[in-house]
Amino acid sequence: MQQASLTIFVALSAQQQLLTFAKPLRKLLLRRLLALRANPRPPGVTKLEGLDHLYRIREGDYRIIYTVRDKDLLVLAIKTGARMGRRIST
């Protein structure tokens, strides 16, 4: 049985981040997002420690942070580099 594809929602902050990138990079990242619609947990995805239901997928030097809820995939951030900020400790 094939899983229905998810609806993708991109947070306003992630949309703004995406618009700062050059067009070829934007296209590459958008293709990656569309692939997540069919398979939200592909090989290479990392579940973020200490953060419920958040995942990170790499595309070159860029990271896409997202969550999956019911039939929706919500993109929270698109960042560059290996370090995207402070670690959150509990």
PDB file of N, CA, C and O in Angstrom:
ATOM      1  N   MET A   1       0.835  -1.169   0.000  1.00  0.00           N
ATOM      2  CA  MET A   1       0.000   0.000   0.000  1.00  0.00           C
ATOM      3  C   MET A   1       0.890   1.245   0.000  1.00  0.00           C
ATOM      4  O   MET A   1       1.823   1.343   0.796  1.00  0.00           O
ATOM      5  N   GLN A   2       0.602   2.192  -0.888  1.00  0.00           N
ATOM      6  CA  GLN A   2       1.417   3.392  -1.011  1.00  0.00           C
ATOM      7  C   GLN A   2       0.890   4.488  -0.088  1.00  0.00           C
ATOM      8  O   GLN A   2      -0.317   4.707   0.009  1.00  0.00           O
ATOM      9  N   GLN A   3       1.809   5.168   0.583  1.00  0.00           N
ATOM     10  CA  GLN A   3       1.448   6.248   1.495  1.00  0.00           C
ATOM     11  C   GLN A   3       1.065   7.483   0.678  1.00  0.00           C
ATOM     12  O   GLN A   3       1.741   7.824  -0.292  1.00  0.00           O
ATOM     13  N   ALA A   4      -0.016   8.149   1.073  1.00  0.00           N
ATOM     14  CA  ALA A   4      -0.423   9.380   0.407  1.00  0.00           C
ATOM     15  C   ALA A   4       0.630  10.451   0.646  1.00  0.00           C
ATOM     16  O   ALA A   4       1.256  10.499   1.704  1.00  0.00           O
ATOM     17  N   SER A   5       0.815  11.310  -0.353  1.00  0.00           N
ATOM     18  CA  SER A   5       1.821  12.353  -0.174  1.00  0.00           C
ATOM     19  C   SER A   5       1.317  13.422   0.791  1.00  0.00           C
ATOM     20  O   SER A   5       0.117  13.662   0.920  1.00  0.00           O
ATOM     21  N   LEU A   6       2.260  14.042   1.450  1.00  0.00           N
ATOM     22  CA  LEU A   6       1.965  15.048   2.467  1.00  0.00           C
ATOM     23  C   LEU A   6       1.772  16.421   1.828  1.00  0.00           C
ATOM     24  O   LEU A   6       2.271  16.683   0.733  1.00  0.00           O
ATOM     25  N   THR A   7       1.056  17.277   2.513  1.00  0.00           N
ATOM     26  CA  THR A   7       0.953  18.680   2.125  1.00  0.00           C
ATOM     27  C   THR A   7       2.101  19.420   2.798  1.00  0.00           C
ATOM     28  O   THR A   7       2.335  19.256   3.996  1.00  0.00           O
ATOM     29  N   ILE A   8       2.812  20.232   2.029  1.00  0.00           N
ATOM     30  CA  ILE A   8       3.957  20.961   2.566  1.00  0.00           C
ATOM     31  C   ILE A   8       3.556  22.393   2.902  1.00  0.00           C
ATOM     32  O   ILE A   8       2.982  23.103   2.077  1.00  0.00           O
ATOM     33  N   PHE A   9       3.864  22.797   4.116  1.00  0.00           N
ATOM     34  CA  PHE A   9       3.691  24.182   4.548  1.00  0.00           C
ATOM     35  C   PHE A   9       5.071  24.708   4.908  1.00  0.00           C
ATOM     36  O   PHE A   9       5.839  24.033   5.593  1.00  0.00           O
ATOM     37  N   VAL A  10       5.385  25.906   4.448  1.00  0.00           N
ATOM     38  CA  VAL A  10       6.688  26.502   4.734  1.00  0.00           C
ATOM     39  C   VAL A  10       6.460  27.732   5.609  1.00  0.00           C
ATOM     40  O   VAL A  10       5.756  28.663   5.216  1.00  0.00           O
ATOM     41  N   ALA A  11       7.057  27.726   6.791  1.00  0.00           N
ATOM     42  CA  ALA A  11       6.936  28.858   7.712  1.00  0.00           C
ATOM     43  C   ALA A  11       7.441  30.131   7.035  1.00  0.00           C
ATOM     44  O   ALA A  11       8.341  30.084   6.196  1.00  0.00           O
ATOM     45  N   LEU A  12       6.859  31.249   7.402  1.00  0.00           N
ATOM     46  CA  LEU A  12       7.231  32.526   6.797  1.00  0.00           C
ATOM     47  C   LEU A  12       8.731  32.785   6.914  1.00  0.00           C
ATOM     48  O   LEU A  12       9.351  33.261   5.963  1.00  0.00           O
ATOM     49  N   SER A  13       9.314  32.480   8.058  1.00  0.00           N
ATOM     50  CA  SER A  13      10.759  32.697   8.232  1.00  0.00           C
ATOM     51  C   SER A  13      11.566  31.825   7.271  1.00  0.00           C
ATOM     52  O   SER A  13      12.590  32.269   6.752  1.00  0.00           O
ATOM     53  N   ALA A  14      11.121  30.596   7.028  1.00  0.00           N
ATOM     54  CA  ALA A  14      11.814  29.712   6.084  1.00  0.00           C
ATOM     55  C   ALA A  14      11.629  30.209   4.651  1.00  0.00           C
ATOM     56  O   ALA A  14      12.545  30.100   3.836  1.00  0.00           O
ATOM     57  N   GLN A  15      10.449  30.756   4.336  1.00  0.00           N
ATOM     58  CA  GLN A  15      10.228  31.337   3.005  1.00  0.00           C
ATOM     59  C   GLN A  15      11.190  32.494   2.777  1.00  0.00           C
ATOM     60  O   GLN A  15      11.787  32.619   1.708  1.00  0.00           O
ATOM     61  N   GLN A  16      11.332  33.336   3.794  1.00  0.00           N
ATOM     62  CA  GLN A  16      12.239  34.479   3.683  1.00  0.00           C
ATOM     63  C   GLN A  16      13.679  34.016   3.514  1.00  0.00           C
ATOM     64  O   GLN A  16      14.429  34.599   2.731  1.00  0.00           O
ATOM     65  N   GLN A  17      14.073  32.975   4.238  1.00  0.00           N
ATOM     66  CA  GLN A  17      15.427  32.431   4.100  1.00  0.00           C
ATOM     67  C   GLN A  17      15.636  31.916   2.678  1.00  0.00           C
ATOM     68  O   GLN A  17      16.674  32.164   2.065  1.00  0.00           O
ATOM     69  N   LEU A  18      14.645  31.203   2.167  1.00  0.00           N
ATOM     70  CA  LEU A  18      14.740  30.613   0.831  1.00  0.00           C
ATOM     71  C   LEU A  18      14.910  31.695  -0.230  1.00  0.00           C
ATOM     72  O   LEU A  18      15.670  31.515  -1.181  1.00  0.00           O
ATOM     73  N   LEU A  19      14.214  32.805  -0.078  1.00  0.00           N
ATOM     74  CA  LEU A  19      14.284  33.883  -1.063  1.00  0.00           C
ATOM     75  C   LEU A  19      15.635  34.584  -1.084  1.00  0.00           C
ATOM     76  O   LEU A  19      15.938  35.285  -2.049  1.00  0.00           O
ATOM     77  N   THR A  20      16.451  34.417  -0.056  1.00  0.00           N
ATOM     78  CA  THR A  20      17.775  35.046  -0.039  1.00  0.00           C
ATOM     79  C   THR A  20      18.793  34.257  -0.861  1.00  0.00           C
ATOM     80  O   THR A  20      19.869  34.771  -1.168  1.00  0.00           O
ATOM     81  N   PHE A  21      18.469  33.025  -1.218  1.00  0.00           N
ATOM     82  CA  PHE A  21      19.399  32.175  -1.959  1.00  0.00           C
ATOM     83  C   PHE A  21      19.291  32.428  -3.461  1.00  0.00           C
ATOM     84  O   PHE A  21      18.250  32.857  -3.958  1.00  0.00           O
ATOM     85  N   ALA A  22      20.384  32.154  -4.174  1.00  0.00           N
ATOM     86  CA  ALA A  22      20.386  32.273  -5.631  1.00  0.00           C
ATOM     87  C   ALA A  22      19.384  31.287  -6.232  1.00  0.00           C
ATOM     88  O   ALA A  22      19.097  30.245  -5.643  1.00  0.00           O
ATOM     89  N   LYS A  23      18.861  31.624  -7.400  1.00  0.00           N
ATOM     90  CA  LYS A  23      17.808  30.823  -8.028  1.00  0.00           C
ATOM     91  C   LYS A  23      18.184  29.345  -8.205  1.00  0.00           C
ATOM     92  O   LYS A  23      17.356  28.485  -7.905  1.00  0.00           O
ATOM     93  N   PRO A  24      19.396  29.010  -8.679  1.00  0.00           N
ATOM     94  CA  PRO A  24      19.729  27.579  -8.820  1.00  0.00           C
ATOM     95  C   PRO A  24      19.674  26.826  -7.486  1.00  0.00           C
ATOM     96  O   PRO A  24      19.216  25.684  -7.431  1.00  0.00           O
ATOM     97  N   LEU A  25      20.143  27.469  -6.417  1.00  0.00           N
ATOM     98  CA  LEU A  25      20.101  26.839  -5.101  1.00  0.00           C
ATOM     99  C   LEU A  25      18.661  26.695  -4.626  1.00  0.00           C
ATOM    100  O   LEU A  25      18.288  25.666  -4.063  1.00  0.00           O
ATOM    101  N   ARG A  26      17.851  27.730  -4.854  1.00  0.00           N
ATOM    102  CA  ARG A  26      16.425  27.652  -4.487  1.00  0.00           C
ATOM    103  C   ARG A  26      15.754  26.467  -5.162  1.00  0.00           C
ATOM    104  O   ARG A  26      15.007  25.721  -4.530  1.00  0.00           O
ATOM    105  N   LYS A  27      16.029  26.297  -6.462  1.00  0.00           N
ATOM    106  CA  LYS A  27      15.432  25.176  -7.207  1.00  0.00           C
ATOM    107  C   LYS A  27      15.858  23.839  -6.613  1.00  0.00           C
ATOM    108  O   LYS A  27      15.038  22.934  -6.462  1.00  0.00           O
ATOM    109  N   LEU A  28      17.129  23.715  -6.278  1.00  0.00           N
ATOM    110  CA  LEU A  28      17.650  22.487  -5.685  1.00  0.00           C
ATOM    111  C   LEU A  28      16.957  22.188  -4.356  1.00  0.00           C
ATOM    112  O   LEU A  28      16.536  21.058  -4.109  1.00  0.00           O
ATOM    113  N   LEU A  29      16.841  23.210  -3.502  1.00  0.00           N
ATOM    114  CA  LEU A  29      16.199  23.021  -2.201  1.00  0.00           C
ATOM    115  C   LEU A  29      14.709  22.719  -2.353  1.00  0.00           C
ATOM    116  O   LEU A  29      14.167  21.903  -1.607  1.00  0.00           O
ATOM    117  N   LEU A  30      14.047  23.359  -3.301  1.00  0.00           N
ATOM    118  CA  LEU A  30      12.623  23.081  -3.529  1.00  0.00           C
ATOM    119  C   LEU A  30      12.406  21.655  -4.018  1.00  0.00           C
ATOM    120  O   LEU A  30      11.439  21.002  -3.626  1.00  0.00           O
ATOM    121  N   ARG A  31      13.310  21.166  -4.879  1.00  0.00           N
ATOM    122  CA  ARG A  31      13.205  19.756  -5.321  1.00  0.00           C
ATOM    123  C   ARG A  31      13.343  18.821  -4.128  1.00  0.00           C
ATOM    124  O   ARG A  31      12.644  17.812  -4.032  1.00  0.00           O
ATOM    125  N   ARG A  32      14.250  19.165  -3.224  1.00  0.00           N
ATOM    126  CA  ARG A  32      14.437  18.330  -2.027  1.00  0.00           C
ATOM    127  C   ARG A  32      13.178  18.337  -1.162  1.00  0.00           C
ATOM    128  O   ARG A  32      12.775  17.300  -0.635  1.00  0.00           O
ATOM    129  N   LEU A  33      12.554  19.518  -1.018  1.00  0.00           N
ATOM    130  CA  LEU A  33      11.309  19.621  -0.255  1.00  0.00           C
ATOM    131  C   LEU A  33      10.205  18.786  -0.892  1.00  0.00           C
ATOM    132  O   LEU A  33       9.458  18.103  -0.192  1.00  0.00           O
ATOM    133  N   LEU A  34      10.101  18.839  -2.201  1.00  0.00           N
ATOM    134  CA  LEU A  34       9.065  18.056  -2.881  1.00  0.00           C
ATOM    135  C   LEU A  34       9.301  16.561  -2.712  1.00  0.00           C
ATOM    136  O   LEU A  34       8.344  15.792  -2.621  1.00  0.00           O
ATOM    137  N   ALA A  35      10.555  16.142  -2.668  1.00  0.00           N
ATOM    138  CA  ALA A  35      10.861  14.727  -2.434  1.00  0.00           C
ATOM    139  C   ALA A  35      10.436  14.307  -1.029  1.00  0.00           C
ATOM    140  O   ALA A  35      10.022  13.167  -0.819  1.00  0.00           O
ATOM    141  N   LEU A  36      10.539  15.224  -0.066  1.00  0.00           N
ATOM    142  CA  LEU A  36      10.111  14.915   1.306  1.00  0.00           C
ATOM    143  C   LEU A  36       8.607  14.672   1.382  1.00  0.00           C
ATOM    144  O   LEU A  36       8.134  13.974   2.279  1.00  0.00           O
ATOM    145  N   ARG A  37       7.867  15.236   0.458  1.00  0.00           N
ATOM    146  CA  ARG A  37       6.416  15.050   0.442  1.00  0.00           C
ATOM    147  C   ARG A  37       6.060  13.571   0.305  1.00  0.00           C
ATOM    148  O   ARG A  37       5.116  13.098   0.939  1.00  0.00           O
ATOM    149  N   ALA A  38       6.800  12.851  -0.508  1.00  0.00           N
ATOM    150  CA  ALA A  38       6.535  11.426  -0.717  1.00  0.00           C
ATOM    151  C   ALA A  38       7.223  10.550   0.326  1.00  0.00           C
ATOM    152  O   ALA A  38       6.709   9.490   0.684  1.00  0.00           O
ATOM    153  N   ASN A  39       8.389  10.991   0.818  1.00  0.00           N
ATOM    154  CA  ASN A  39       9.144  10.212   1.797  1.00  0.00           C
ATOM    155  C   ASN A  39       9.727  11.168   2.840  1.00  0.00           C
ATOM    156  O   ASN A  39      10.853  11.637   2.674  1.00  0.00           O
ATOM    157  N   PRO A  40       8.980  11.466   3.914  1.00  0.00           N
ATOM    158  CA  PRO A  40       9.430  12.467   4.877  1.00  0.00           C
ATOM    159  C   PRO A  40      10.609  12.049   5.753  1.00  0.00           C
ATOM    160  O   PRO A  40      11.191  12.883   6.446  1.00  0.00           O
ATOM    161  N   ARG A  41      10.959  10.788   5.728  1.00  0.00           N
ATOM    162  CA  ARG A  41      12.112  10.326   6.516  1.00  0.00           C
ATOM    163  C   ARG A  41      13.045   9.498   5.621  1.00  0.00           C
ATOM    164  O   ARG A  41      13.182   8.289   5.809  1.00  0.00           O
ATOM    165  N   PRO A  42      13.682  10.159   4.650  1.00  0.00           N
ATOM    166  CA  PRO A  42      14.557   9.440   3.722  1.00  0.00           C
ATOM    167  C   PRO A  42      15.878   9.069   4.382  1.00  0.00           C
ATOM    168  O   PRO A  42      16.175   9.539   5.480  1.00  0.00           O
ATOM    169  N   PRO A  43      16.677   8.229   3.722  1.00  0.00           N
ATOM    170  CA  PRO A  43      18.009   7.931   4.251  1.00  0.00           C
ATOM    171  C   PRO A  43      18.789   9.236   4.426  1.00  0.00           C
ATOM    172  O   PRO A  43      18.734  10.122   3.573  1.00  0.00           O
ATOM    173  N   GLY A  44      19.506   9.340   5.527  1.00  0.00           N
ATOM    174  CA  GLY A  44      20.298  10.533   5.792  1.00  0.00           C
ATOM    175  C   GLY A  44      19.605  11.565   6.661  1.00  0.00           C
ATOM    176  O   GLY A  44      20.226  12.547   7.069  1.00  0.00           O
ATOM    177  N   VAL A  45      18.333  11.358   6.948  1.00  0.00           N
ATOM    178  CA  VAL A  45      17.618  12.301   7.809  1.00  0.00           C
ATOM    179  C   VAL A  45      18.070  12.092   9.251  1.00  0.00           C
ATOM    180  O   VAL A  45      18.357  10.966   9.657  1.00  0.00           O
ATOM    181  N   THR A  46      18.131  13.175  10.022  1.00  0.00           N
ATOM    182  CA  THR A  46      18.530  13.116  11.427  1.00  0.00           C
ATOM    183  C   THR A  46      17.390  13.626  12.284  1.00  0.00           C
ATOM    184  O   THR A  46      16.868  14.717  12.053  1.00  0.00           O
ATOM    185  N   LYS A  47      17.001  12.830  13.282  1.00  0.00           N
ATOM    186  CA  LYS A  47      16.019  13.305  14.259  1.00  0.00           C
ATOM    187  C   LYS A  47      16.802  14.137  15.265  1.00  0.00           C
ATOM    188  O   LYS A  47      17.796  13.670  15.821  1.00  0.00           O
ATOM    189  N   LEU A  48      16.360  15.360  15.497  1.00  0.00           N
ATOM    190  CA  LEU A  48      17.093  16.255  16.388  1.00  0.00           C
ATOM    191  C   LEU A  48      16.883  15.852  17.836  1.00  0.00           C
ATOM    192  O   LEU A  48      15.750  15.689  18.289  1.00  0.00           O
ATOM    193  N   GLU A  49      17.983  15.692  18.557  1.00  0.00           N
ATOM    194  CA  GLU A  49      17.923  15.266  19.959  1.00  0.00           C
ATOM    195  C   GLU A  49      17.331  16.355  20.838  1.00  0.00           C
ATOM    196  O   GLU A  49      17.636  17.537  20.680  1.00  0.00           O
ATOM    197  N   GLY A  50      16.486  15.940  21.762  1.00  0.00           N
ATOM    198  CA  GLY A  50      15.905  16.868  22.712  1.00  0.00           C
ATOM    199  C   GLY A  50      14.762  17.698  22.164  1.00  0.00           C
ATOM    200  O   GLY A  50      14.171  18.500  22.887  1.00  0.00           O
ATOM    201  N   LEU A  51      14.447  17.513  20.901  1.00  0.00           N
ATOM    202  CA  LEU A  51      13.370  18.277  20.273  1.00  0.00           C
ATOM    203  C   LEU A  51      12.381  17.288  19.662  1.00  0.00           C
ATOM    204  O   LEU A  51      12.690  16.627  18.671  1.00  0.00           O
ATOM    205  N   ASP A  52      11.212  17.191  20.245  1.00  0.00           N
ATOM    206  CA  ASP A  52      10.229  16.223  19.773  1.00  0.00           C
ATOM    207  C   ASP A  52       9.819  16.490  18.329  1.00  0.00           C
ATOM    208  O   ASP A  52       9.462  17.609  17.960  1.00  0.00           O
ATOM    209  N   HIS A  53       9.877  15.462  17.548  1.00  0.00           N
ATOM    210  CA  HIS A  53       9.335  15.451  16.188  1.00  0.00           C
ATOM    211  C   HIS A  53      10.015  16.419  15.222  1.00  0.00           C
ATOM    212  O   HIS A  53       9.412  16.781  14.212  1.00  0.00           O
ATOM    213  N   LEU A  54      11.242  16.850  15.492  1.00  0.00           N
ATOM    214  CA  LEU A  54      11.955  17.707  14.554  1.00  0.00           C
ATOM    215  C   LEU A  54      13.028  16.895  13.846  1.00  0.00           C
ATOM    216  O   LEU A  54      13.725  16.082  14.452  1.00  0.00           O
ATOM    217  N   TYR A  55      13.140  17.141  12.536  1.00  0.00           N
ATOM    218  CA  TYR A  55      14.093  16.422  11.706  1.00  0.00           C
ATOM    219  C   TYR A  55      14.948  17.417  10.936  1.00  0.00           C
ATOM    220  O   TYR A  55      14.548  18.554  10.690  1.00  0.00           O
ATOM    221  N   ARG A  56      16.152  16.950  10.559  1.00  0.00           N
ATOM    222  CA  ARG A  56      17.067  17.755   9.757  1.00  0.00           C
ATOM    223  C   ARG A  56      17.529  16.903   8.590  1.00  0.00           C
ATOM    224  O   ARG A  56      17.904  15.742   8.752  1.00  0.00           O
ATOM    225  N   ILE A  57      17.494  17.502   7.419  1.00  0.00           N
ATOM    226  CA  ILE A  57      18.031  16.832   6.238  1.00  0.00           C
ATOM    227  C   ILE A  57      19.044  17.789   5.603  1.00  0.00           C
ATOM    228  O   ILE A  57      18.821  18.998   5.542  1.00  0.00           O
ATOM    229  N   ARG A  58      20.146  17.232   5.137  1.00  0.00           N
ATOM    230  CA  ARG A  58      21.201  18.035   4.516  1.00  0.00           C
ATOM    231  C   ARG A  58      21.040  18.041   3.013  1.00  0.00           C
ATOM    232  O   ARG A  58      20.649  17.048   2.400  1.00  0.00           O
ATOM    233  N   GLU A  59      21.349  19.178   2.443  1.00  0.00           N
ATOM    234  CA  GLU A  59      21.478  19.308   0.991  1.00  0.00           C
ATOM    235  C   GLU A  59      22.721  20.151   0.775  1.00  0.00           C
ATOM    236  O   GLU A  59      22.670  21.380   0.815  1.00  0.00           O
ATOM    237  N   GLY A  60      23.850  19.466   0.544  1.00  0.00           N
ATOM    238  CA  GLY A  60      25.122  20.174   0.443  1.00  0.00           C
ATOM    239  C   GLY A  60      25.459  20.824   1.774  1.00  0.00           C
ATOM    240  O   GLY A  60      25.474  20.160   2.811  1.00  0.00           O
ATOM    241  N   ASP A  61      25.730  22.127   1.744  1.00  0.00           N
ATOM    242  CA  ASP A  61      26.048  22.872   2.964  1.00  0.00           C
ATOM    243  C   ASP A  61      24.804  23.410   3.663  1.00  0.00           C
ATOM    244  O   ASP A  61      24.919  24.154   4.637  1.00  0.00           O
ATOM    245  N   TYR A  62      23.634  23.048   3.188  1.00  0.00           N
ATOM    246  CA  TYR A  62      22.387  23.595   3.722  1.00  0.00           C
ATOM    247  C   TYR A  62      21.626  22.547   4.514  1.00  0.00           C
ATOM    248  O   TYR A  62      21.728  21.348   4.257  1.00  0.00           O
ATOM    249  N   ARG A  63      20.864  23.027   5.478  1.00  0.00           N
ATOM    250  CA  ARG A  63      20.060  22.150   6.332  1.00  0.00           C
ATOM    251  C   ARG A  63      18.608  22.591   6.252  1.00  0.00           C
ATOM    252  O   ARG A  63      18.307  23.784   6.300  1.00  0.00           O
ATOM    253  N   ILE A  64      17.718  21.627   6.131  1.00  0.00           N
ATOM    254  CA  ILE A  64      16.282  21.885   6.153  1.00  0.00           C
ATOM    255  C   ILE A  64      15.763  21.288   7.449  1.00  0.00           C
ATOM    256  O   ILE A  64      15.920  20.091   7.691  1.00  0.00           O
ATOM    257  N   ILE A  65      15.149  22.114   8.280  1.00  0.00           N
ATOM    258  CA  ILE A  65      14.584  21.678   9.560  1.00  0.00           C
ATOM    259  C   ILE A  65      13.078  21.594   9.379  1.00  0.00           C
ATOM    260  O   ILE A  65      12.449  22.550   8.924  1.00  0.00           O
ATOM    261  N   TYR A  66      12.496  20.447   9.738  1.00  0.00           N
ATOM    262  CA  TYR A  66      11.061  20.278   9.514  1.00  0.00           C
ATOM    263  C   TYR A  66      10.456  19.323  10.526  1.00  0.00           C
ATOM    264  O   TYR A  66      11.161  18.628  11.258  1.00  0.00           O
ATOM    265  N   THR A  67       9.135  19.307  10.548  1.00  0.00           N
ATOM    266  CA  THR A  67       8.378  18.385  11.382  1.00  0.00           C
ATOM    267  C   THR A  67       7.260  17.790  10.543  1.00  0.00           C
ATOM    268  O   THR A  67       6.822  18.391   9.562  1.00  0.00           O
ATOM    269  N   VAL A  68       6.802  16.615  10.927  1.00  0.00           N
ATOM    270  CA  VAL A  68       5.695  15.960  10.236  1.00  0.00           C
ATOM    271  C   VAL A  68       4.574  15.781  11.240  1.00  0.00           C
ATOM    272  O   VAL A  68       4.768  15.215  12.316  1.00  0.00           O
ATOM    273  N   ARG A  69       3.396  16.273  10.874  1.00  0.00           N
ATOM    274  CA  ARG A  69       2.216  16.139  11.734  1.00  0.00           C
ATOM    275  C   ARG A  69       1.048  15.690  10.879  1.00  0.00           C
ATOM    276  O   ARG A  69       0.682  16.349   9.905  1.00  0.00           O
ATOM    277  N   ASP A  70       0.471  14.564  11.252  1.00  0.00           N
ATOM    278  CA  ASP A  70      -0.644  13.986  10.500  1.00  0.00           C
ATOM    279  C   ASP A  70      -0.265  13.883   9.027  1.00  0.00           C
ATOM    280  O   ASP A  70       0.651  13.139   8.674  1.00  0.00           O
ATOM    281  N   LYS A  71      -0.961  14.624   8.164  1.00  0.00           N
ATOM    282  CA  LYS A  71      -0.673  14.561   6.726  1.00  0.00           C
ATOM    283  C   LYS A  71       0.024  15.823   6.234  1.00  0.00           C
ATOM    284  O   LYS A  71       0.003  16.133   5.043  1.00  0.00           O
ATOM    285  N   ASP A  72       0.643  16.548   7.167  1.00  0.00           N
ATOM    286  CA  ASP A  72       1.311  17.800   6.825  1.00  0.00           C
ATOM    287  C   ASP A  72       2.796  17.731   7.148  1.00  0.00           C
ATOM    288  O   ASP A  72       3.208  17.107   8.126  1.00  0.00           O
ATOM    289  N   LEU A  73       3.585  18.381   6.311  1.00  0.00           N
ATOM    290  CA  LEU A  73       5.012  18.541   6.546  1.00  0.00           C
ATOM    291  C   LEU A  73       5.251  20.042   6.682  1.00  0.00           C
ATOM    292  O   LEU A  73       4.981  20.795   5.746  1.00  0.00           O
ATOM    293  N   LEU A  74       5.746  20.481   7.819  1.00  0.00           N
ATOM    294  CA  LEU A  74       5.968  21.899   8.084  1.00  0.00           C
ATOM    295  C   LEU A  74       7.465  22.181   8.094  1.00  0.00           C
ATOM    296  O   LEU A  74       8.196  21.674   8.945  1.00  0.00           O
ATOM    297  N   VAL A  75       7.915  22.996   7.140  1.00  0.00           N
ATOM    298  CA  VAL A  75       9.318  23.393   7.061  1.00  0.00           C
ATOM    299  C   VAL A  75       9.502  24.604   7.967  1.00  0.00           C
ATOM    300  O   VAL A  75       8.849  25.631   7.784  1.00  0.00           O
ATOM    301  N   LEU A  76      10.392  24.479   8.939  1.00  0.00           N
ATOM    302  CA  LEU A  76      10.594  25.541   9.921  1.00  0.00           C
ATOM    303  C   LEU A  76      11.771  26.446   9.586  1.00  0.00           C
ATOM    304  O   LEU A  76      11.723  27.646   9.855  1.00  0.00           O
ATOM    305  N   ALA A  77      12.834  25.883   8.997  1.00  0.00           N
ATOM    306  CA  ALA A  77      14.023  26.689   8.724  1.00  0.00           C
ATOM    307  C   ALA A  77      14.838  26.057   7.612  1.00  0.00           C
ATOM    308  O   ALA A  77      14.829  24.841   7.420  1.00  0.00           O
ATOM    309  N   ILE A  78      15.541  26.908   6.888  1.00  0.00           N
ATOM    310  CA  ILE A  78      16.523  26.476   5.895  1.00  0.00           C
ATOM    311  C   ILE A  78      17.762  27.307   6.196  1.00  0.00           C
ATOM    312  O   ILE A  78      17.748  28.531   6.062  1.00  0.00           O
ATOM    313  N   LYS A  79      18.831  26.636   6.605  1.00  0.00           N
ATOM    314  CA  LYS A  79      20.031  27.338   7.072  1.00  0.00           C
ATOM    315  C   LYS A  79      21.260  26.818   6.346  1.00  0.00           C
ATOM    316  O   LYS A  79      21.245  25.744   5.745  1.00  0.00           O
ATOM    317  N   THR A  80      22.314  27.600   6.416  1.00  0.00           N
ATOM    318  CA  THR A  80      23.587  27.198   5.845  1.00  0.00           C
ATOM    319  C   THR A  80      24.559  26.836   6.961  1.00  0.00           C
ATOM    320  O   THR A  80      24.461  27.339   8.080  1.00  0.00           O
ATOM    321  N   GLY A  81      25.493  25.958   6.634  1.00  0.00           N
ATOM    322  CA  GLY A  81      26.557  25.627   7.568  1.00  0.00           C
ATOM    323  C   GLY A  81      26.232  24.505   8.521  1.00  0.00           C
ATOM    324  O   GLY A  81      25.073  24.135   8.712  1.00  0.00           O
ATOM    325  N   ALA A  82      27.287  23.967   9.117  1.00  0.00           N
ATOM    326  CA  ALA A  82      27.137  22.836  10.029  1.00  0.00           C
ATOM    327  C   ALA A  82      26.545  23.256  11.360  1.00  0.00           C
ATOM    328  O   ALA A  82      25.805  22.489  11.975  1.00  0.00           O
ATOM    329  N   ARG A  83      26.856  24.452  11.812  1.00  0.00           N
ATOM    330  CA  ARG A  83      26.348  24.944  13.099  1.00  0.00           C
ATOM    331  C   ARG A  83      25.270  25.977  12.828  1.00  0.00           C
ATOM    332  O   ARG A  83      25.520  26.997  12.186  1.00  0.00           O
ATOM    333  N   MET A  84      24.087  25.709  13.315  1.00  0.00           N
ATOM    334  CA  MET A  84      22.985  26.622  13.063  1.00  0.00           C
ATOM    335  C   MET A  84      22.586  27.406  14.301  1.00  0.00           C
ATOM    336  O   MET A  84      21.592  28.131  14.272  1.00  0.00           O
ATOM    337  N   GLY A  85      23.321  27.282  15.361  1.00  0.00           N
ATOM    338  CA  GLY A  85      22.953  28.016  16.564  1.00  0.00           C
ATOM    339  C   GLY A  85      23.301  27.216  17.793  1.00  0.00           C
ATOM    340  O   GLY A  85      24.035  26.230  17.736  1.00  0.00           O
ATOM    341  N   ARG A  86      22.758  27.662  18.900  1.00  0.00           N
ATOM    342  CA  ARG A  86      23.050  27.008  20.170  1.00  0.00           C
ATOM    343  C   ARG A  86      22.323  25.683  20.283  1.00  0.00           C
ATOM    344  O   ARG A  86      21.269  25.474  19.682  1.00  0.00           O
ATOM    345  N   ARG A  87      22.901  24.810  21.054  1.00  0.00           N
ATOM    346  CA  ARG A  87      22.213  23.571  21.409  1.00  0.00           C
ATOM    347  C   ARG A  87      21.187  23.887  22.477  1.00  0.00           C
ATOM    348  O   ARG A  87      21.401  24.750  23.328  1.00  0.00           O
ATOM    349  N   ILE A  88      20.087  23.190  22.424  1.00  0.00           N
ATOM    350  CA  ILE A  88      19.058  23.357  23.439  1.00  0.00           C
ATOM    351  C   ILE A  88      19.222  22.232  24.435  1.00  0.00           C
ATOM    352  O   ILE A  88      19.162  21.060  24.065  1.00  0.00           O
ATOM    353  N   SER A  89      19.429  22.575  25.700  1.00  0.00           N
ATOM    354  CA  SER A  89      19.596  21.539  26.713  1.00  0.00           C
ATOM    355  C   SER A  89      18.349  21.467  27.571  1.00  0.00           C
ATOM    356  O   SER A  89      17.642  22.457  27.762  1.00  0.00           O
ATOM    357  N   THR A  90      18.093  20.262  28.089  1.00  0.00           N
ATOM    358  CA  THR A  90      16.906  20.078  28.934  1.00  0.00           C
ATOM    359  C   THR A  90      17.314  19.801  30.354  1.00  0.00           C
ATOM    360  O   THR A  90      16.456  19.617  31.218  1.00  0.00           O
TER     361      THR A  90
END
